[in-house]
Amino acid sequence: MFGKLLRENNIVAGILTIVRIYLGWAWMSAGWGKITGGFDASGFLKGAIANPVMGPDGNMVYSGWVSFLESFAIPNAGLFNFLVAWGELLVGLGLILGCFTTAAAFFALVMNFAFMLSGTVSHNPTDVIMGVFIAAAGYNAGKFGLDRFVLPYLRKLVSKGKSEAGHSISA
Ligand SMILES: COC1=C(OC)C(=O)C(C/C=C(\C)CC/C=C(\C)CC/C=C(\C)CC/C=C(\C)CC/C=C(\C)CC/C=C(\C)CC/C=C(\C)CC/C=C(\C)CC/C=C(\C)CCC=C(C)C)=C(C)C1=O
């Protein structure tokens, strides 16, 4: 019942539009700041490895993640500087405009979890709460946005492609 309300109700769509724009603005300005300010994640990554998240027993909780940072993220810091800065900007734009909203919310969550696993709390948990509602609402979160036009257009394009493929097979 709650799922249906989230995914179909117009008032919920209106509330999610406000949440989307608020969250999108935060992502977009963070990304824009990184792109224009020259961003280097390597200091943060080294810090995350030196001070990993510890459990109550004094052991590392996310040792697999720390290995990933050490063996893949640090040697490819240039790639992550690009991915994080532009990812933040695009996710922000997508959420503000309501364009590919579900995909934008999904990638926002990927980044929130990457930051939290690296030991930063900041406003990641509240971003996650907003992101989960936006992603769970699917089309309804972008109903008052570009998704209203973009998704039906893409659906038409795909079904046209499918029927053309069908013709060529049967011909
Ligand atoms: C509070 O948090 C925090 C931050 O701060 C927000 C931070 O920084 C940081 C600091 C961060 C660092 C120092 C980096 C740390 C690095 C790591 C931990 C390494 C590991 C990192 C990762 C694994 C993350 C990697 C990044 C990923 C996966 C993100 C990738 C993102 C994308 C590819 C973008 C996806 C976006 C989508 C899908 C939305 C796209 C939609 C748009 C752009 C809309 C555009 C629309 C238009 C332009 C309009 C045009 C219209 C169109 C197209 C439609 C046409 C219409 C028709 C009808 C045809 C921390 C810690 C933090 O704790």
The ligand as an SDF file (V2000), in Angstrom:
LIG
                    3D

 63 63  0  0  0  0  0  0  0  0999 V2000
   28.7080   14.6380    2.0060 C   0  0  0  0  0  0  0  0  0  0  0  0
   29.1370   13.9450    0.9160 O   0  0  0  0  0  0  0  0  0  0  0  0
   30.4430   13.9920    0.5320 C   0  0  0  0  0  0  0  0  0  0  0  0
   30.8190   14.7660   -0.5690 C   0  0  0  0  0  0  0  0  0  0  0  0
   30.0000   15.7210   -1.1010 O   0  0  0  0  0  0  0  0  0  0  0  0
   28.8280   15.5050   -1.7700 C   0  0  0  0  0  0  0  0  0  0  0  0
   32.1370   14.6970   -1.0830 C   0  0  0  0  0  0  0  0  0  0  0  0
   32.4160   15.2960   -2.0760 O   0  0  0  0  0  0  0  0  0  0  0  0
   33.1200   13.8790   -0.4230 C   0  0  0  0  0  0  0  0  0  0  0  0
   34.5270   13.8580   -0.9870 C   0  0  0  0  0  0  0  0  0  0  0  0
   34.7370   12.7720   -1.9570 C   0  0  0  0  0  0  0  0  0  0  0  0
   35.9740   12.3380   -2.3080 C   0  0  0  0  0  0  0  0  0  0  0  0
   37.2020   12.9540   -1.7580 C   0  0  0  0  0  0  0  0  0  0  0  0
   36.0840   11.1890   -3.3040 C   0  0  0  0  0  0  0  0  0  0  0  0
   36.2470    9.8740   -2.5840 C   0  0  0  0  0  0  0  0  0  0  0  0
   36.4540    8.7610   -3.5800 C   0  0  0  0  0  0  0  0  0  0  0  0
   36.2100    7.4910   -3.2820 C   0  0  0  0  0  0  0  0  0  0  0  0
   35.6810    7.0600   -1.9800 C   0  0  0  0  0  0  0  0  0  0  0  0
   36.5380    6.4570   -4.3310 C   0  0  0  0  0  0  0  0  0  0  0  0
   35.3760    5.5610   -4.6520 C   0  0  0  0  0  0  0  0  0  0  0  0
   34.2770    6.3140   -5.3520 C   0  0  0  0  0  0  0  0  0  0  0  0
   33.2570    5.7290   -6.0590 C   0  0  0  0  0  0  0  0  0  0  0  0
   33.1510    4.2490   -6.2220 C   0  0  0  0  0  0  0  0  0  0  0  0
   32.2210    6.6100   -6.7000 C   0  0  0  0  0  0  0  0  0  0  0  0
   32.3860    6.6500   -8.2310 C   0  0  0  0  0  0  0  0  0  0  0  0
   31.3400    7.5250   -8.8790 C   0  0  0  0  0  0  0  0  0  0  0  0
   30.1840    7.0880   -9.4730 C   0  0  0  0  0  0  0  0  0  0  0  0
   29.8190    5.6620   -9.5540 C   0  0  0  0  0  0  0  0  0  0  0  0
   29.2250    8.1060  -10.0220 C   0  0  0  0  0  0  0  0  0  0  0  0
   29.0040    7.9790  -11.5110 C   0  0  0  0  0  0  0  0  0  0  0  0
   27.9190    8.9370  -11.9100 C   0  0  0  0  0  0  0  0  0  0  0  0
   27.4580    9.0980  -13.1550 C   0  0  0  0  0  0  0  0  0  0  0  0
   27.9940    8.3110  -14.2800 C   0  0  0  0  0  0  0  0  0  0  0  0
   26.3600   10.0970  -13.4220 C   0  0  0  0  0  0  0  0  0  0  0  0
   24.9700    9.4770  -13.4420 C   0  0  0  0  0  0  0  0  0  0  0  0
   23.9120   10.5170  -13.6690 C   0  0  0  0  0  0  0  0  0  0  0  0
   22.6800   10.3000  -14.1910 C   0  0  0  0  0  0  0  0  0  0  0  0
   22.2470    8.9510  -14.5890 C   0  0  0  0  0  0  0  0  0  0  0  0
   21.7640   11.4550  -14.3880 C   0  0  0  0  0  0  0  0  0  0  0  0
   21.9040   11.9650  -15.7900 C   0  0  0  0  0  0  0  0  0  0  0  0
   20.8920   13.0110  -16.1560 C   0  0  0  0  0  0  0  0  0  0  0  0
   21.2420   14.2340  -16.5280 C   0  0  0  0  0  0  0  0  0  0  0  0
   22.6490   14.6750  -16.5150 C   0  0  0  0  0  0  0  0  0  0  0  0
   20.2090   15.1740  -16.9640 C   0  0  0  0  0  0  0  0  0  0  0  0
   20.6870   15.9880  -18.1130 C   0  0  0  0  0  0  0  0  0  0  0  0
   19.5840   16.6410  -18.8380 C   0  0  0  0  0  0  0  0  0  0  0  0
   19.7630   17.5970  -19.7720 C   0  0  0  0  0  0  0  0  0  0  0  0
   21.0980   18.1480  -20.0860 C   0  0  0  0  0  0  0  0  0  0  0  0
   18.6020   18.1200  -20.4960 C   0  0  0  0  0  0  0  0  0  0  0  0
   18.6080   17.5810  -21.9150 C   0  0  0  0  0  0  0  0  0  0  0  0
   17.4230   16.7840  -22.2210 C   0  0  0  0  0  0  0  0  0  0  0  0
   17.4420   15.4580  -22.6130 C   0  0  0  0  0  0  0  0  0  0  0  0
   18.6370   14.6070  -22.6730 C   0  0  0  0  0  0  0  0  0  0  0  0
   16.1770   14.7830  -23.0040 C   0  0  0  0  0  0  0  0  0  0  0  0
   15.8040   15.0080  -24.4280 C   0  0  0  0  0  0  0  0  0  0  0  0
   14.3250   14.9920  -24.6020 C   0  0  0  0  0  0  0  0  0  0  0  0
   13.6340   14.2450  -25.5110 C   0  0  0  0  0  0  0  0  0  0  0  0
   12.1290   14.2290  -25.4940 C   0  0  0  0  0  0  0  0  0  0  0  0
   14.3610   13.4490  -26.5430 C   0  0  0  0  0  0  0  0  0  0  0  0
   32.7660   13.1490    0.7040 C   0  0  0  0  0  0  0  0  0  0  0  0
   33.7350   12.2740    1.3950 C   0  0  0  0  0  0  0  0  0  0  0  0
   31.4280   13.1880    1.1990 C   0  0  0  0  0  0  0  0  0  0  0  0
   31.0970   12.5330    2.1780 O   0  0  0  0  0  0  0  0  0  0  0  0
  1  2  1  0
  2  3  1  0
  3  4  2  0
  3 62  1  0
  4  5  1  0
  4  7  1  0
  5  6  1  0
  7  8  2  0
  7  9  1  0
  9 10  1  0
  9 60  2  0
 10 11  1  0
 11 12  2  0
 12 13  1  0
 12 14  1  0
 14 15  1  0
 15 16  1  0
 16 17  2  0
 17 18  1  0
 17 19  1  0
 19 20  1  0
 20 21  1  0
 21 22  2  0
 22 23  1  0
 22 24  1  0
 24 25  1  0
 25 26  1  0
 26 27  2  0
 27 28  1  0
 27 29  1  0
 29 30  1  0
 30 31  1  0
 31 32  2  0
 32 33  1  0
 32 34  1  0
 34 35  1  0
 35 36  1  0
 36 37  2  0
 37 38  1  0
 37 39  1  0
 39 40  1  0
 40 41  1  0
 41 42  2  0
 42 43  1  0
 42 44  1  0
 44 45  1  0
 45 46  1  0
 46 47  2  0
 47 48  1  0
 47 49  1  0
 49 50  1  0
 50 51  1  0
 51 52  2  0
 52 53  1  0
 52 54  1  0
 54 55  1  0
 55 56  1  0
 56 57  2  0
 57 58  1  0
 57 59  1  0
 60 61  1  0
 60 62  1  0
 62 63  2  0
M  END
$$$$
